[in-house]
């Protein structure tokens, strides 16, 4: 899975991406094509390096060399098409030669800066020969021109053309032919450096990505989790987007803590508006952030890397296929079950499955689904407001109303009864009191 494919998911990865402050637009495009890290060894190696980058950025946020580095990186342009075309034998035009020169000059400017920094960034290849080739007069300015020094005959023809009172088409044509000859010669000379140019472009973007991620890591107070094989654990997990929004309103986000183990699916119970959906969305977000190398929004965490994340939430109605919400949801859960036959490297986060059917069938569907997922050893959380008999499952619930306000803390429980707080929540919203009194009376009667 590529990062690009997470942009339209409901968990909030688009907001993460939009908060990255890249120096060059190229870096954002390259990051969108990045595949999710799947193996323990790759994640461990990545986070070892990323941790050093974060420490460096945190300790040197006001360092002039770091500021200069970001400013220079802002000049990096996406010239992958130019490099590809030249690799195929295309004769470069003046714009493409400028792009090659600009990249080479940026790379050669940054190389000595990196040598004075800790060995945590990708190494840039030596492109000094390319700079000399495209800047024969050593002007070191970001522009390109077929210089007179490239060809003595061209120099003389230009001199004649310039001294002529009238425009001489034949001289102009001869100059054009010689200029094209120079471009062809430069293209042949540059050809042997194309691999290094491509490497430099990618590594400059990688440096920019590292810096942008480190900056976000510090701003959002993220953490680097430990890598686990059997259980996922979060201490003080929070949702960055919601947390920032609440802070602007003068409120504070309430973090949650929880375990997810393969042999014991988590059944998360609570009334609507009780925070279950936000918790599942935040767990999905954190898993993606972890496996795409951002760190996680938690005080501490221990996470199992997975190959697939099934986060099922919201209204699944598929108008294009003519499926109802229930039918679309059943098809998605069926896909999860089929995938679980092939692998248990899955994080399943199911928000109120079977919510749109009658409570008797809904309860049976949820209980049987939990049994299947437990047998297949998936990492599972199922949020529900049904009173399910969750055998061999870990039961948690939202703590609920305390002292007139909602407490979103997740606590362990042995009770199969989902908290009955719908009327309390409705009352807090200022809903018609007579209606709520009548509902309370009927509940008491039953």
C-alpha positions as CSV (number, residue, x, y, z in Angstrom):
1,X,0.0,0.0,0.0
2,X,1.3,3.5,-0.9
3,X,0.8,6.6,1.2
4,X,-1.3,8.1,-1.6
5,X,-4.0,5.4,-1.2
6,X,-4.6,6.5,2.4
7,X,-5.5,10.1,1.6
8,X,-9.2,9.4,1.2
9,X,-9.5,7.1,4.2
10,X,-11.6,8.2,7.1
11,X,-8.9,7.9,9.7
12,X,-7.2,11.2,9.0
13,X,-4.0,10.5,7.1
14,X,-4.7,13.4,4.7
15,X,-4.5,15.8,7.6
16,X,-1.1,14.3,8.6
17,X,0.2,14.8,5.1
18,X,-1.1,18.3,4.8
19,X,0.7,19.4,8.0
20,X,4.1,18.4,6.6
21,X,6.1,21.5,5.7
22,X,8.2,20.5,2.8
23,X,10.9,22.8,1.3
24,X,10.3,21.4,-2.2
25,X,7.0,20.1,-3.7
26,X,9.0,17.2,-5.2
27,X,9.4,15.7,-1.7
28,X,5.7,15.6,-1.1
29,X,5.1,13.8,-4.5
30,X,7.8,11.2,-3.7
31,X,6.5,10.6,-0.2
32,X,3.0,9.9,-1.6
33,X,4.4,7.1,-3.7
34,X,6.2,5.6,-0.6
35,X,5.1,2.0,0.2
36,X,4.1,1.2,3.8
37,X,6.9,-0.4,5.8
38,X,5.9,-4.0,6.6
39,X,8.8,-5.9,8.1
40,X,10.2,-5.5,11.6
41,X,13.7,-5.2,10.4
42,X,12.9,-2.4,8.0
43,X,10.9,-0.5,10.6
44,X,13.6,-0.9,13.2
45,X,16.3,0.3,10.8
46,X,14.2,3.3,9.7
47,X,13.3,4.4,13.2
48,X,16.8,4.2,14.4
49,X,17.8,6.7,11.8
50,X,14.7,8.8,12.2
51,X,15.2,9.0,15.9
52,X,18.7,10.6,15.2
53,X,17.1,13.1,12.8
54,X,14.5,14.1,15.3
55,X,17.1,14.6,18.0
56,X,19.3,16.6,15.7
57,X,16.4,18.9,14.6
58,X,15.1,19.3,18.1
59,X,18.5,20.4,19.4
60,X,19.3,22.6,16.4
61,X,16.0,24.2,15.4
62,X,17.6,27.7,15.4
63,X,20.9,26.6,13.9
64,X,21.8,28.7,10.9
65,X,23.0,25.7,8.9
66,X,19.7,23.9,9.3
67,X,17.8,27.0,8.2
68,X,20.2,27.4,5.2
69,X,19.7,23.7,4.3
70,X,15.9,24.2,4.1
71,X,16.2,27.3,2.1
72,X,18.6,25.6,-0.4
73,X,16.3,22.6,-0.6
74,X,13.4,24.9,-1.7
75,X,15.2,25.3,-5.1
76,X,14.9,21.5,-5.9
77,X,12.7,20.9,-8.9
78,X,11.1,17.7,-10.1
79,X,13.4,16.9,-13.1
80,X,12.7,13.1,-13.2
81,X,11.2,13.4,-16.7
82,X,14.3,15.2,-17.9
83,X,16.6,12.6,-16.5
84,X,14.4,9.8,-18.0
85,X,14.3,11.5,-21.4
86,X,18.1,11.9,-21.5
87,X,18.6,8.3,-20.4
88,X,16.6,7.4,-23.5
89,X,18.9,9.4,-25.7
90,X,17.1,12.7,-26.0
91,X,19.3,15.7,-26.8
92,X,18.6,18.2,-24.0
93,X,17.3,21.7,-24.7
94,X,18.3,24.8,-22.8
95,X,15.6,24.4,-20.2
96,X,16.6,20.8,-19.5
97,X,20.3,21.8,-19.3
98,X,19.3,24.5,-16.8
99,X,17.5,21.9,-14.7
100,X,20.5,19.6,-14.7
101,X,22.8,22.5,-13.8
102,X,20.4,23.8,-11.0
103,X,20.2,20.3,-9.4
104,X,24.0,19.9,-9.6
105,X,24.7,23.3,-8.0
106,X,22.2,22.7,-5.2
107,X,23.7,19.3,-4.5
108,X,27.2,20.7,-4.5
109,X,26.1,23.5,-2.1
110,X,24.5,21.1,0.3
111,X,27.2,18.4,0.3
112,X,29.7,20.5,2.5
113,X,26.8,21.4,4.8
114,X,26.0,17.7,5.4
115,X,29.7,17.0,6.1
116,X,29.5,19.2,9.1
117,X,26.3,17.5,10.4
118,X,25.9,14.1,12.1
119,X,26.0,11.1,9.7
120,X,22.2,10.8,9.6
121,X,21.2,12.0,6.2
122,X,21.6,10.3,2.8
123,X,24.9,10.8,1.1
124,X,25.0,13.1,-2.0
125,X,27.2,12.0,-4.9
126,X,29.9,14.3,-6.3
127,X,28.4,16.4,-9.1
128,X,31.2,19.0,-9.3
129,X,32.1,17.8,-12.8
130,X,28.6,18.5,-14.0
131,X,28.7,22.0,-12.5
132,X,32.0,22.7,-14.3
133,X,30.6,21.3,-17.5
134,X,27.4,23.5,-17.4
135,X,29.0,26.5,-15.9
136,X,32.3,26.8,-17.8
137,X,32.7,30.5,-16.8
138,X,32.3,29.7,-13.1
139,X,29.6,32.3,-12.7
140,X,27.6,30.0,-10.3
141,X,24.3,31.6,-11.1
142,X,21.0,29.6,-11.6
143,X,20.7,30.0,-15.3
144,X,22.0,28.4,-18.5
145,X,23.2,29.6,-21.8
146,X,25.2,28.1,-24.7
147,X,28.4,29.9,-23.7
148,X,30.9,31.2,-26.3
149,X,33.6,29.2,-24.6
150,X,31.9,25.9,-25.7
151,X,32.8,26.5,-29.4
152,X,35.3,29.0,-30.9
153,X,33.5,29.0,-34.3
154,X,30.2,29.8,-32.6
155,X,31.9,32.6,-30.7
156,X,33.1,34.2,-34.0
157,X,29.8,33.8,-35.7
158,X,28.0,35.5,-32.8
159,X,30.5,38.3,-32.9
160,X,29.8,38.8,-36.6
161,X,26.0,38.6,-36.1
162,X,26.2,41.2,-33.3
163,X,28.3,43.6,-35.3
164,X,26.1,43.4,-38.4
165,X,23.8,46.3,-38.9
166,X,21.2,44.2,-40.7
167,X,19.9,40.8,-39.5
168,X,21.7,38.0,-41.3
169,X,19.5,34.9,-41.5
170,X,22.4,32.7,-42.7
171,X,24.6,33.7,-39.7
172,X,21.7,33.1,-37.3
173,X,21.1,29.7,-38.9
174,X,24.7,28.7,-38.6
175,X,24.7,29.8,-34.9
176,X,21.6,27.6,-34.3
177,X,23.3,24.6,-35.9
178,X,26.4,25.0,-33.8
179,X,24.4,25.6,-30.7
180,X,22.5,22.3,-31.3
181,X,25.9,20.6,-31.8
182,X,27.0,21.9,-28.4
183,X,23.8,20.6,-26.8
184,X,24.3,17.2,-28.4
185,X,27.9,17.2,-27.1
186,X,26.8,18.2,-23.6
187,X,24.1,15.6,-23.6
188,X,26.7,12.9,-24.3
189,X,29.0,14.2,-21.6
190,X,26.2,14.4,-19.0
191,X,24.9,10.9,-19.9
192,X,27.5,9.2,-17.7
193,X,26.4,11.2,-14.7
194,X,22.6,10.5,-15.0
195,X,22.6,7.8,-12.3
196,X,24.3,10.2,-9.9
197,X,21.9,12.9,-10.9
198,X,19.0,10.7,-10.2
199,X,20.5,9.6,-6.9
200,X,21.1,13.2,-5.9
201,X,17.5,14.2,-6.7
202,X,16.1,11.3,-4.7
203,X,18.5,11.9,-1.7
204,X,17.7,15.6,-1.6
205,X,14.0,14.8,-1.5
206,X,14.7,12.2,1.2
207,X,16.5,14.8,3.3
208,X,13.6,17.2,2.9
209,X,11.2,14.4,3.9
210,X,13.2,13.6,7.0
211,X,13.2,17.2,8.1
212,X,9.5,17.7,7.4
213,X,8.6,14.5,9.4
214,X,10.9,15.5,12.2
215,X,9.4,18.9,12.4
216,X,5.9,17.4,12.6
217,X,7.0,14.9,15.2
218,X,8.2,17.7,17.4
219,X,5.2,20.0,16.8
220,X,2.7,17.2,17.5
221,X,4.6,15.7,20.4
222,X,4.7,12.2,18.8
223,X,6.7,9.2,20.0
224,X,8.6,6.3,18.5
225,X,7.0,3.0,19.5
226,X,8.7,-0.3,20.2
227,X,8.1,-3.0,17.7
228,X,6.1,-6.1,18.9
229,X,5.1,-9.5,17.5
230,X,2.0,-10.4,19.5
231,X,0.4,-7.4,21.1
232,X,-0.2,-3.7,20.5
233,X,-0.3,-1.3,23.4
234,X,-0.9,2.4,23.7
235,X,-0.5,4.6,26.6
236,X,-2.1,8.0,26.4
237,X,-3.1,7.7,22.7
238,X,-4.5,10.9,21.2
239,X,-5.9,12.2,17.9
240,X,-3.7,15.1,16.7
241,X,-6.3,16.7,14.5
242,X,-9.1,16.6,17.1
243,X,-6.6,17.6,19.9
244,X,-5.5,20.7,18.0
245,X,-9.2,21.6,17.2
246,X,-10.1,21.3,20.9
247,X,-7.2,23.4,22.0
248,X,-8.3,26.2,19.7
249,X,-11.7,26.0,21.5
250,X,-10.0,26.1,24.9
251,X,-10.7,22.4,25.6
252,X,-8.4,19.5,26.0
253,X,-8.3,16.1,24.4
254,X,-8.6,13.1,26.7
255,X,-6.1,10.4,25.7
256,X,-6.9,6.7,26.0
257,X,-4.8,3.6,26.8
258,X,-5.4,0.0,25.7
259,X,-4.0,-3.4,24.8
260,X,-4.8,-5.4,21.7
261,X,-3.7,-9.1,21.7
262,X,-4.1,-11.8,19.0
263,X,-5.8,-14.4,21.2
264,X,-8.3,-12.0,22.7
265,X,-10.3,-9.6,20.5
266,X,-11.2,-6.3,22.3
267,X,-15.0,-5.7,22.5
268,X,-15.4,-1.9,23.1
269,X,-18.8,-1.1,24.5
270,X,-20.5,2.2,25.0
271,X,-23.4,4.4,23.9
272,X,-23.4,6.5,20.7
273,X,-21.4,9.7,21.1
274,X,-19.3,7.8,23.7
275,X,-16.0,8.2,21.9
276,X,-15.8,4.6,20.4
277,X,-15.6,5.7,16.8
278,X,-12.9,8.3,17.6
279,X,-10.9,5.7,19.4
280,X,-11.0,3.3,16.5
281,X,-10.2,6.0,14.0
282,X,-7.3,7.1,16.1
283,X,-5.9,3.5,16.4
284,X,-6.2,3.2,12.6
285,X,-4.4,6.5,12.1
286,X,-1.7,5.6,14.5
287,X,-1.0,2.2,12.8
288,X,-0.7,4.0,9.4
289,X,1.5,6.7,10.9
290,X,3.7,4.1,12.5
291,X,4.1,2.0,9.3
292,X,4.7,5.1,7.1
293,X,7.4,6.4,9.4
294,X,5.9,9.3,11.2
295,X,6.0,8.1,14.8
296,X,2.7,7.8,16.7
297,X,0.4,10.1,18.7
298,X,0.9,8.5,22.1
299,X,3.0,8.9,25.2
300,X,4.3,5.3,24.8
301,X,3.4,2.5,22.4
302,X,4.3,-1.0,21.5
303,X,2.9,-2.0,18.0
304,X,2.7,-5.1,15.9
305,X,3.4,-4.3,12.2
306,X,0.7,-5.7,9.9
307,X,0.2,-6.1,6.2
308,X,-3.4,-5.0,6.1
309,X,-5.5,-2.6,8.1
310,X,-9.3,-3.0,8.0
311,X,-10.9,0.0,9.5
312,X,-14.7,-0.3,8.9
313,X,-16.7,2.6,10.0
314,X,-19.5,4.9,9.0
315,X,-22.2,4.5,6.4
316,X,-21.1,1.9,3.8
317,X,-24.0,2.5,1.4
318,X,-22.7,2.1,-2.2
319,X,-25.0,3.9,-4.5
320,X,-23.0,3.0,-7.6
321,X,-23.6,-0.7,-6.9
322,X,-27.1,-0.3,-5.5
323,X,-26.1,-1.8,-2.2
324,X,-27.7,-0.8,1.1
325,X,-25.6,0.2,4.1
326,X,-26.0,-3.3,5.6
327,X,-25.2,-5.1,2.3
328,X,-22.1,-3.0,1.6
329,X,-20.9,-3.5,5.2
330,X,-21.5,-7.3,4.9
331,X,-19.4,-7.4,1.7
332,X,-16.6,-5.6,3.4
333,X,-16.6,-7.9,6.4
334,X,-16.7,-10.9,4.1
335,X,-13.6,-9.6,2.4
336,X,-11.9,-9.3,5.8
337,X,-12.8,-12.9,6.6
338,X,-11.5,-14.1,3.2
339,X,-8.2,-12.2,3.7
340,X,-7.9,-13.7,7.3
341,X,-7.9,-17.2,5.7
342,X,-4.7,-16.2,3.9
343,X,-2.9,-14.3,6.7
344,X,-3.3,-13.1,10.2
345,X,-1.1,-10.1,9.7
346,X,-4.3,-7.9,9.9
347,X,-5.5,-5.1,12.2
348,X,-9.3,-5.3,12.2
349,X,-11.1,-2.2,13.6
350,X,-14.8,-2.7,13.2
351,X,-17.1,0.2,14.3
352,X,-20.6,-1.0,15.1
353,X,-20.9,-3.9,12.7
354,X,-24.4,-5.0,11.9
355,X,-25.7,-1.8,13.4
356,X,-28.4,-1.3,10.7
357,X,-30.2,-4.6,11.2
358,X,-32.5,-5.7,14.1
359,X,-30.8,-6.1,17.4
360,X,-31.4,-9.9,17.6
361,X,-29.7,-10.7,14.3
362,X,-27.2,-8.0,14.9
363,X,-26.1,-9.4,18.2
364,X,-25.7,-12.9,16.7
365,X,-23.7,-11.6,13.8
366,X,-21.3,-9.7,16.1
367,X,-20.8,-12.6,18.4
368,X,-20.1,-15.1,15.6
369,X,-17.8,-12.6,13.9
370,X,-15.8,-12.2,17.2
371,X,-15.5,-16.0,17.3
372,X,-14.1,-16.2,13.8
373,X,-11.6,-13.4,14.3
374,X,-10.4,-14.8,17.6
375,X,-9.8,-18.2,16.0
376,X,-7.8,-16.6,13.2
377,X,-5.6,-14.7,15.7
378,X,-6.2,-11.3,14.2
379,X,-5.5,-8.1,16.2
380,X,-9.1,-7.0,16.6
381,X,-11.3,-4.3,18.2
382,X,-15.0,-4.4,17.7
383,X,-17.0,-1.4,18.9
384,X,-20.6,-2.2,19.6
385,X,-23.7,-1.0,21.6
386,X,-25.1,-4.6,21.5
387,X,-25.1,-6.6,24.8
388,X,-22.9,-9.3,23.3
389,X,-21.7,-12.5,25.0
390,X,-18.0,-12.0,24.2
391,X,-16.4,-15.3,25.2
392,X,-12.6,-15.3,25.5
393,X,-12.6,-11.6,24.5
394,X,-11.2,-8.6,26.3
395,X,-14.1,-6.3,27.3
396,X,-13.7,-2.6,27.5
397,X,-16.1,0.3,27.8
398,X,-16.0,4.0,27.7
399,X,-16.1,5.2,31.3
400,X,-19.1,7.4,30.5
401,X,-20.7,10.3,32.4
402,X,-19.0,11.5,35.6
403,X,-19.9,14.6,37.5
404,X,-22.0,16.0,34.6
405,X,-19.4,15.5,31.9
406,X,-18.2,12.7,29.6
407,X,-15.2,10.7,30.6
408,X,-13.8,9.0,27.4
409,X,-11.3,6.9,29.3
410,X,-11.3,3.2,28.3
411,X,-11.7,0.8,31.2
412,X,-11.7,-3.0,31.4
413,X,-15.0,-4.6,32.4
414,X,-16.5,-8.1,33.0
415,X,-20.0,-6.9,32.3
416,X,-21.7,-7.9,29.0
417,X,-24.2,-5.1,29.3
418,X,-23.4,-2.1,27.2
419,X,-23.7,1.2,29.2
420,X,-27.1,2.7,28.9
421,X,-26.3,6.4,28.6
422,X,-28.2,7.4,25.5
423,X,-30.8,9.4,27.4
424,X,-28.1,11.0,29.6
425,X,-26.2,12.1,26.4
426,X,-29.4,13.3,24.8
427,X,-30.2,15.4,27.9
428,X,-26.7,17.0,27.8
429,X,-27.5,18.1,24.3
430,X,-30.6,19.9,25.4
431,X,-33.1,17.6,23.7
432,X,-36.8,17.9,24.5
433,X,-37.1,16.9,28.2
434,X,-40.7,15.5,28.0
435,X,-39.6,13.1,25.3
436,X,-36.7,11.9,27.4
437,X,-38.8,11.6,30.5
438,X,-41.3,9.4,28.6
439,X,-38.4,7.3,27.3
440,X,-37.0,6.9,30.8
441,X,-40.4,5.8,32.0
442,X,-40.7,3.1,29.4
443,X,-37.2,1.8,30.2
444,X,-38.1,1.6,33.8
445,X,-41.4,-0.2,33.0
446,X,-39.5,-2.8,31.0
